[in-house]
């Protein structure tokens, strides 16, 4: 459980009136209910923006009482509860006592005099006025300069209700629509994640699984909703999977029990607001109404090599024998019907109905071993995230079987280095590469902790600050480690595909979802109803799977009802103290490269105070442990490559290490941004 933090709320005057601490002014302008909903501002926001109102979600609890002074007395005395009468009275009292408007001279405390009290030397008053004017001008100039600097050097800042980022513009728009319908942040994430499985079916879908990380800003509470696939009861322990020919001829052996539908339903039960049927109906509408083929889907289809696909697969992705092209308009009426059914009848339609039998039958046709009991036994786990404090921020990531503890290890090691803008960039990159080697190597100690206490112990050590201090001593500042010191005991599939959904909503919730089928198009098995099934069993370890033929660690050996090691790493960041400050939400794809990429984005934002846009754009590196090479992407500067080579790193240039999308909230400013390397992804905000 993450530590509870005090809730320090900063209330603008515009919010006080809604809490009953200010009296109404004459003829207030008429506003819609949405316009007068309260929002908590920091003092800085209030100072800069004045009384600007945000269209936000009304908090569940009333605003805290506002104290006007130390003695809790208010500006207006009891006799002047009405501001108009108070001002009128004040004006009357300043009239000369001989005025005809006065009912009685006794009303005014002022007395007549033959001498003008202001006729004497007024130099003191003039000096005081000069000081006041000078101070105001200086103050205004400072504020103006600060705002200009923020415009040029900071993230684009617009007062917003929320942000949604996904891998496809159509799904981002759907998430925004859900928020506009007054849905919760989790509602928006559910609809967007289901949409991603329709628009980019090669990366995720209801035939796969994933993990969702949810954070409640006000309560400082987090939930990890793990809907990772599990191994079937009848899965062979190792023998059949050791032979590549067997895997190719029996792709059904690669299929784990899908968890996507169950996971979305569990999230909705915990944090949903709109009806389940409405969310499923919105996602079904995308499939029913149609969408344009993304560049990413078209590229994946063009790279298909296996000719042993079913007629249904060819009909869906290779119509008339030709691969889908970018921009082609398509409909998925089959998936629309499935989602409508699940929305109407509930998750039982998928886990104990005709759809279940259809999936089992299709998997058996390809040598698989799924049975009804696998579906009826499937359950989602809801856990606390692992976390650490890095540079004054709490960083949350999923626990095992996900590699969140390894991500925490990397941050804890890096925090002990003197990483500043004055340190050589080459040194920092070398430290980063060596740190990631350690973290990725330690990840091989992780797996499903449900019946293996060693996984729990390993995770506890990996999030320890003292353990990180010891690991940091292993890094040589002038030379790269030998590969023998960091040889992993697992092998992730090359380039596992994954979909990302990030939401920061007006309900002050942050949600990150990463879902996957494993490799593109998963197992390649598609049911008659259009459900494309995963290949997640490839994430288990077995003898001779790794290139170095090392003996795999038992923590990730294949067993029935076990979840394999995962590098699906939705990550959320918040201030470690109080509520005002920077919040981040990140997601990445491409297997263990996701860990490397997220760590580098976090360091850029939290250590170097770079804005999110720049941090997502910068070149990234990733240690490929099995080949002892250091991958760098196309954005990586040549001079940095030369420095790394001089330190003993064998550098391998690749087009993309990993795509990282992000959303950032600083007090009440929210922005959602895609990785600029992605053609199809989109981030959108609600004003």
N, C-alpha and C positions, 0 to 999 in steps of 0.2 A: 504494500500500500504506500503510495506516494505521500510525503509529509503534507499536513494541512498548513495552509498559509493564512495569515490574517487578511481579511477582505477590507482593503482601504479604498473607499469609494469617494470620488471627487464629484460633487454635485453642482452644476451650473444653476444660475438663477432661473433659467427657463424651466429647469426640472423642479425647482422649489415650489412653484405655483401649483404643480400637479400634486405635490405632497401635502398641500394645505398650509404652507408656511408663509405665503404671501397673499395679499388681498387682491381681488380682481381690479383691474384698471378700467376706466370708462370705455365703453364700446369696443371690446376686444375684437380683433379680426376673426372671422369664422374660419375654422380649420377642420379638416376631416379628422376622424379618429386616428388615422395612421400618422397624421402630421403632429399630433400632440402627444404621441407616446413618448415616454421618458427614456432617457439614455444616460448612462454614467460617463462623465468626462473627467479627464485629468485636469489639473489646474492649468497645465500648459495648453491643452486643447481649448479650454474656455478663454484663456488669455488671448490666444491668437484669433479665434473664430467668433468671439463674442457670443451672441445669443442664437447662433445658427442652430436649427433643430435637425436632428437626424430622424429618418423614418425607420424606427427600430421596433423590435418586439418588446411589448410591455413586460417587465420583469415580474416574476411570480410574487415577489414580496414588495411591499411599499417601500418607498425611499426612506433612508434613515433620517431622524429628526435633525433639522439644521439649527445649530446654536448661533444666535446673532452676536453673542459676546460671552465672556467668561462666566458672567452671572446668569446667562440664559435669558436676558431681557432682550426685547426686540427694539428695533429702531423706532417704531411708532409707539408712543405711550398709550395706555389703555383708553384714554379719553379721545384718541384720534385713530380709531381703527379704520376709518375710511380715509384713504389718501387724499381724496378731493377736498373733504372738509378740513383736513389738516393744512393743506396748501392754501385754501381760502383764508383760514384763520391766520396763517402766517402773514399773508399779504395785508390783511386788515390791521394787524398789529404794527405794521411798519408805516401806516398812514399817519400824517400829523394829527395831533389831538384835536385840532380845530376843524378837521374835515367833516363835511356834512354827512359822510357815509357812516360815521361812528355814532352808535346809539348812545354811548356814554363815554366820557373821558376816562372813566375808571377801567374800561376794558383794556386800554393800552398801558403797558408798563413804561412807555416813553413819556418824557416830560419836555415841555416847551422851554426854550432857552434863547436868549438874545444873541448868543455867540455861536457861530458855526463851529461845531466840534471838529470839523475837518479842514478848517481854514489855516491851521498851523503848518509847521514843517512836515511835509509828506515824503521826504527823501527816503525814510525807512520803509514806508509802504511801497515806494517805487522800486527800491532795491529788492524787496521781498518778491514783488511781482516779476522782476527780471529773472530772479533765481528760479521761480516756478516755471516761467516760459522756457528758459534755457533747459531745465531738467526735462520738460515735456518733449521738446524738440530732440534732445539727445536720446531720450527713451524711444521715440518714434523712429528715429534713424536706425537705432540698434535693431529694433524689431524688423524693419524693412530689409536691412542687410541680412538678417538671419533667415527671413523668408526667401530672399533671392538665392542665398546659398543652398537652402533646402531644395529649391526648384532645380538648381543646376546639378547638385551633387547627391541628392537623396533619391529614394524611390519615389515614383509618381504618387502623389498623395491626394486623394479625393475622399471627402466624407462619405462613407459608404455603409450599406447595410450588410453586405456579405460578398463572398467571392466563391467561384466554382472553377476548378481546373480539371480537365480530363484529356484523354488521348485523342478525342474526336470532337470537333466543334458542335456536331449535332447533340452529343451527350452533355456537353457543357450547357447548351441552351436548355436542355430538358431539366438539368439541375436548377438552373435559374428559374424556370417555370414553376418548379415545386416550391421554391422559396417564396415566389410571388403569390402562391396559393396559401401562404401562411404555414407551409410545411416546416418541419424541423430540419436542422442540418443533417441529421441522420436520414430523414426521409429523402432529402436531395441526393445524398450519397447512395442510397439504395437504388433509386430510379436511374441515376447516372451509371452505376456499376452494371446494372442489368442491360442498360442501353449499350454499354461498351461491348458486351458479349454478342450484341446483334450487329453493330457497325464494324467491329474488329473481331470477328469470330475466331480468328487464328490465334489470338492471344488469351482470350478468356471466354467465359460463358457459363451457362447453368450446368454444363457437364464437367465443370472443374471446381476449384475451391480457392481459398485465399485467407486473408486476415484483415480485420478492421480495427483501427485504433481510434478511440473516442475520448475527448477531453472536455470536461465542463470547467470553463474558466472561473466562474464565480465560486464554485464549491471546491475547486482544485482537486477534482476526482477524475480518474482515468479508468477506462475499461479496454481490455483486449478481447475482441470477439474472434475466436480462432475457428474457422470453418475449412481447415486444411483437409484434403482427402486422406482416407485411411486405407490400409491394405486389406484386401478381402480375406475372409476366413480360410479359403482354400488356396491361398497363394503359395507357390513352391518357395521353400526357404532360400535356395540359391541355385540349385543345379540347372534348371531350365534357363535361367536368366544369364548364366555364364557364357552361353553360346550366342553370339550375335545372330547367327542364322535362325536360331529358335525365336529370338525376339522379332525378327523381321517376318517370319512366317506366322507368328502368333502374337500380333500386336494387342490382342485382348488381355494378355498377361500384364500389360503396362497400365491398365485402367484401375484407378482407385475409386472408392465410393465417393461420388460427387458431394460436395458440401455447400455449394453456392446458395441454393434455395434455402436450405436450413439456416445458413448463416445470416442471410438477409432478413429472414423471418425473426430470428433471435434478436437482431439489432432493432427491428421494428417493435418487438415486444418491450424492449427496454427503453427506447427513446423515440419511438415513432409518434406522430401526431395525426397525419392524414390516414384514412382507411387503407389497409393493406391492399384491398381490391383496386383502389384508385391508383396506387403506385404501380402495381403490376399492369393496370390498364394503360397508364401513360407509356410504360416501356413497350407494351404490346403495340401501341399506336405507332411507334417508330418503325417496327417491323411491318405493320399493316400499311402504313402510308408510304413507306419507302425511303430510301436514302441514297446518297452518292457514294460509290466505292472510294475508300481512302487510298492514298498513295501507299501506305504501309500494307494494307490488305492486298493490293494489286502486286506489290513487290513480292510478298510471301507466296502468292499464287504462282507467279512467274518462276519461282525457284523450286517448285514442286518437282521431284524427280521420281518418286516411287510410282510405278504404273499400276500397282495392285489396289487401286481405290475402287470403292463400290460405285454402282451406277448413281446412287443418291448423292455421293460426294461429287462426282463429275457433273451431275445436273446442277448442283448448287454453286460450285466454284469454277467449273470448266464448261459452261454452257456451249453447246455446239462444238465442243472440242477445243474451244479457245479460252485462254485465261481472261479473267475479268480485268478491265482496264480502269485506270483512275478516272473518276468522274462518272462512270457508268451508273445509271439509275437502276436500283434493284429493290425488290420487295421480298420479305421473308414471311410469307403467310403461314408457313408451318410453325415457326417460332412464335408468331403472334397468337396462334391458337393455343399453344402450350402455356404461354404466360397468362392468357385469359383464363384458362382452366385452373391454374394454380392460384390465381387471384380470387377466383370464385369459390373453389373447393378447399383451398388451403394447401399446406405443404404435404398433406397426406396424398394428394393427387400425384406427387412426384415420388414419394417414398413408400407408398403402399397401394398403388393403383395400377391402372393399365400402362402408364408410362414406365413404371418400374419393370413390369414384365417385358416391355418392348426393349428397354436398355439391356436387361439380362440376356435376352434372346440374341440381340445383335452382338454382344460381347462374346457369347459362346460361339457364334459363327466364326469368330477370329481367334479361337483358342483360349478365351478368358475363363475365369472361374467365379465370377460374381453370382451371388444367390440372394434370394429375398431377405434372408436374415441379415445380410450385410447392410441393407437399406434400413430395416426396422431397428437395427442396433445403433445406427449412426447418431451421434450427438455432437453438438457444438460446445466448446469450452469457453467460459468467460473468466478471464484472469486479470491480475494486475500486471502492468508493464514493468520491465526493468528500467532503472533510471540512474542518472548521475547528475551532479552539478558541474557544469562546465562554463567558466567565465561568467559566473553570476546568473546562469540560466539552468533550469531543469530540462533535461533531455530524456524523453520517453521513447521506448522501442519495445517490440514484442519479445516475450520470453521464449525459451525452448518449447517446441522444436525449431523455432525461428532463431536466427543468428543475432538477435538483439544484444545479447551479452558481449559478443565479439565487437559490435559497433561501440558499445560502452567502453570496452578495453582500449580501443584505438583513441577515443577522446581522452580517457584518463592518462594515457601515456603522453599524448601530445601536450596536454595541459602543463606538464612538468618541464617542457622545453621553453627556452626564452624566445618565444615566437613574437617578434615585433616587426614593425616596418623598417627598423634599422638593421635587422639581421638579413644576411645575404639570402636572396630568393632560392639560390641553389642549395644552401644548407637546409632550408625549410622543406624543399622538395625531397631531399635525401632523407630527412627525418620522417617525412610523410610516407615515403616508399617503404622504409624499414619498419615503421610502426604498423602499416597495413599488412606486411608479411607476417608479423607476429599475431595480429588479430585474426587473420584468415586461417593461419595454421591452428590456432586454438579452437576455431569453430568446429574442427573435426571431432572435438570432445562432446559436441552437442547432439541431441536427438530428441526423441519423444521421452519426456520425463515421467510419464504416467506410471511406468513400472520399473524405472531405472533410477535409483537414488544417486548414482554417480553423475548423472546429467545435472541434477539439482546442485550437487556439490561443485561441479565444474563451473556452472553459471554463477554461483556465489563468489567464487574466486575471481572470475573474469570481471565482475563489476566492482571489485575491491580497489580502492585507491592505493593501499599499501602494496598490493600485488603489482599494480601498474608501475609503482616506483621501482620495484625489483626488475621488472621486464625492461624498463627504460635503460637500465644499466647495461643491458646486452647490446645496445645499439652503438656501433662504432661511427663516430662523426666523420671519418675520412674514408671508410671502405664499406662496400655492400656486403651483407651476409652471404655465406655460402648457402646454396640451395639445400644442402643436407640438413641444415638446422631448422628449415621451415617446410619440410615435405609434408603435405597434407595426407590424411588417410581417408579422403573422400574424393569423389569426382562429380562435379556438377555438369549437367548437360551444357554443351556449348551454346551460349546465347538463348537461355530460356526466355520465352516471351511472357510478358505480363502487362496488365492494364492498370492504370493509376487513376484514382478519383480523390480529389482534395476539396473540402468544403469548410469555409468559415462563415457561419450564419449569424443572423440577427439575434438568435437565442443564446449567443455567447458560448456556443459549442464549436469545437474543432474536430473534424473527422477526416481520416485518411484511410483509404481502402486500396489494397493491392491484391489483385486476383490473377489467376493463371491457369493454363492448360498444360504447362511445362513447355515442351518444344512447340514450334509453330504448328497449329492444327492438332495438337495433342497426339493421340494415338492414330488419328486419321479415320477413326470409326465414327460414323454418323447414323443416327437412328432414322426411321421413316418419318418421325415427327420433327426432324431437324436438329436434334441435340447432338452436338459434337463432343466426344468424350476425351478425357485427359490422358496423359501418359506420365503421371506423377510418380509411378513406381521407379522411374529412372533416377529419382533423387535419393533412393536408398543406396547403400554401399554393398558390394559383394566382392568375392575373391576375383582378382585379376581385372577388376574394372578400371583401376587407376593405371596410368601409363607407366608408373614406376613399379607396378606389381606388388605394392606394399600390402601387408595384411590389414584389412579394414578394421576400424575400431568397432567394438560391439554396440556402442550407443546408437549407431545408425544402420545396423544390420536389418534386413527385411524380416518382419514377423507379422502374423495376422493381427488385424485391428491396431496396427501401429502407424503413426504419422511420420513421414520422412523429414529429414533436416530441410530447412527452408531458408532462403535468402530473400523472402518477401519481407521488406522492412519499412512499413509506414512509420514515419518519425514525426513527433510533435515536440515543440520547444516552448517554454514559458519562462517568465522571470522567476528566479528562485525565492525572491522576497517581494511581497506585495502583489498588486495587480497591474500596475502601470509599467509599461516597457514593451519589449519585443516578443511577439509570438510567431512561431514558424510552423509550417506544416509541409512535409516533404514526402515524396515517393519516387522510386526509381525502378528500372527494369534491368534485365540482363544478368540474372543470377548473382554470383558473389561479387560481380562488378558493381552492383547496387550499393553494397556496403562501402566500397572504396569511394564511390562518387558522392554519397550522402555525407560522409565524413569531411570531404574536401569542401563541399558547399557550406557545411556548418562552420568550419574554420574560417572561411572567407567572410561570412556574415558576423559571427560572434567574436572572432579574434581580430580581424582587420577592419571590422565595421563597414564592410562594403555593402552596397545595396543589393537586394535580391536579384535584380536583373543582371547585374554584372557577375554576381557569384554563380548564377546558372550558366552564363556564357563562357566563362574561363575554361581553358583546356584542363583535362583531368588525366590522371594516371591510374594504373591498376597492376599490381604484381601478379603475374601468372606463375603460381608456385611450381606446378608440375614441370614446366619448361624452363623455369628460372629466368624468365624474361619480364621486362617491365613494359606493359602496353601504355602508349600515350595516344591521345586522339589528334584529329587534324587541327585542332585549335591550339595545340601545344607549341610554344615558341621554340625555335631552333636553338637559340642560345641555352635554353634550359636543358634541352636534350644533350647538348655537348657537355654540360656540367655533369649530368647524371652518368654519361658514358665514362667521364674521367673518374668518377667515384666507383667504377666497376659494374655499373648496371648495363645489362644487355637490353637495349631499347628496341621495341617492336611497334611500328606505327600502324594504327588502325583508324578507320573512319570515325567510329563512335565507340567510346567505352561504355557509356550508359546514358540513357535519357533521364533527367531529373526535372520534375515539375515542382513548383512551390507556391505557397501562399504566405503572406506576411501581414501581421497586424501590429501596429504600433499605436498603443492607446486606442483611439477610435478610427484610425486610418487602416483600411484593408486593401490589399492588392493581390490578385492571383496571376501568376505568370507561368507560361510553358517554357520548356527547354527550347531555345532558339534552333537547335538542331532538328527539331521535329517539324515536319511540314503540316501534319494533320491536327496536332493538339491545339487546344485553345483554352485561354483563361478569360473569365468574364466576371464583372462586378455589378452589383446592384446599387444604384445611387439612391 
